[in-house]
């Protein structure tokens, strides 16, 4: 993906909120669960430990293939830390 031109990316920013009573570790990131049509992602993990009730933006770059025929892009994510999912 590093070789892709900037125009081949769609940058999304998600604001996530820790609605639990326990803090989230700094390594939390969005894990891609589904993409239609298939796309590659490059996401940034949380920069800090997210305490209960706190929010932070996560930036995700989606690489859109040049030969895409569909006029839409559907992506589904889950929050992941290490080998486990949050929620």
N, C-alpha and C positions, 0 to 999 in steps of 0.2 A: 504494500500500500504506500510505502514511502516514495515510490516512483510515480504515483498518480499525480496528475495536475490538480491544483487546488479547486478548479471548477468541477472535478469529478467527485467532490465530497459534499455531503450535506451535513452541516453541523447543527446538532440539537443540544439544548440545555434542559436538563430535568432538575426540578427542585424536589429533593427528597426530604421528608420529615421523619424523624425518629419518634414514632408514636408509642414506643414501649417504655417500660420503666428502667430498662438497663441501657447503658451506653453501647454504641456501635464502635467497633475498632476502626482504626484509620485505613485498613486495607479493604474496606467495603467497596465493591464496584458493581456496575450493571452487567449481568451475564445475559447474553443473547439466547433466548429460548426458541424463537421462531422468526423467520424472515421470508416474506413473499413479495416479490421475487427475491431470490437469494442475493444477499449483499454481505460484504465484509464490514466489520466495525473496528474502531479504535477508540476505546473509552478511557477516561481518566478516573482513577480511584478517588475516594474522599481524601482530602488533605489532612484532616484532623479527626480526632475522636468526636463522634456526634453524641452529645448527651441527650437524655430524654427531653422531648419537646423541641429540640433544636432542628434547624433546616440548613441545607447546603445544596448548591448546584453541582450536578455532575455533567460534564461535557462529553458528548459522544459524536464522533465523526463516522458517518456512514458512507462507504465507498459505493457509488452507483455505477454499475457496469455500463460500458458504452453501448452494448447491444440490447439494452433493456427495451422491451416492447410494451410493457404494462404502463398505464398512466398513473400508477399508484405505487406506494411502498408501505407494507405493513411490517412492523417490528414489535416483538414482545420481549420484555426483559424481566429478570428477577434480580433482586439484590443478593449478592454472594460475598462471602468472606471465607477465604481458604477453600476448604472442600465442602462447606455447608452453605445453605441458603438461609436468609433471614425471612421470617414470615412464611 
